[in-house]
Amino acid sequence: MRRAKLHSGIQVLVVDDNYEHAAGIRGIASLDGGFDVIGTASNADVCLNMVKKYHPDVILMDINMPDTDGITLLQKIKKIDTNVRVIALTGYDDADLIYRVMKEGARGYVLKTMASALLIQAIIDVSDGKIFLPSVIAAKFFDYFQKSQEDEKSYVNSEDNLLNYLTQREEEVLELLTEGISYKEVATRLFISDTTVKTHVNNIFQKLQVSDKTQAVLYAINNGLLNKTRVNRTKIAV
C-alpha cells in the first residue's frame, strides 16, 4: 500500500510530449511523493493554458519540447505567473543548457536518468523556495558561470568583433555550420538535441545581427572564427 499523501498541498504540473515519460513522472510525483498533480501537458499551448487556469506551485518541464524550445517556454511561463517554480527535466547535462535554463529562472535541473528520490526532493526543495541542483549538475553550472564571467570581462577591451559575444558552445555550433552540415548533424557531433542546436543558432543570429545561416557563416569566416578555434586547439594541445 502506498504511503499517505504527505505533500498533497503542493500542486504540480507535468510537461512532457512523451506519453510514457509523462506518465512515469506523474506516478513518481503523485504516488511516491504524494504531491497533488493537477495534470500533464504534451505541448507548449496546453502548458500555458494550464498555468493560466491552475497557477501550479511547481512545473516539472521537459526542456526538449517539439513545438517550442524549453528556454522560450520558460520565458512565457514567467510572463504569466512569476511565482510558479520550474524544474527542468532532461536527458542532457550540457553545461551551456544548464546555465541558460537557470539564468532564465528555473529553480531546479534534474536528469531523467536520476533516481526518483532526487525528483521528489527537488519538488520539496523548490516548493520551499530553494534551488535544487544535484552535485554533478551544480559543478557544471558554476564552472560555466565562472567562464562566462571571465569572457564578459574580456569583451570590455576586445575589438568590435561580434564573435566575441558568442559562448564557447555557440562557437562550436557555428564552426560546424561553416562545414555546411545540417542542424541534425551538428546535434549528433556535439551530443545535444536538435532543439538545443536550434536554440544556439537563434542566439548566434541575434548576437551576430544576422537573419539566416548563410549570413552567420560568412560573418564567421570573414571575422576569423576558424583562426580563433585553431589557436585555441593549439593551446590545448600544448
Secondary structure, DSSP 4 states (H G I P E B T S, - for coil): -PPP-TTTTSEEEEE-S-HHHHHHHHHIIIIIS--EEEEEESSHHHHHHHHHHH--SEEEEES--SSS-HHHHHHHHHHH-TT-EEEEEES---HHHHHHHHHTT-SEEEETTS-HHHHHHHHHHHHTT--B--HHHHHHHHHHHHHHHHHHHHHHTS-S-GGGGS-HHHHHHHHHHTTT--HHHHHHHHT--HHHHHHHHHHHHHHHT-SSHHHHHHHHHHTTHHHHHHHHHHHHH-
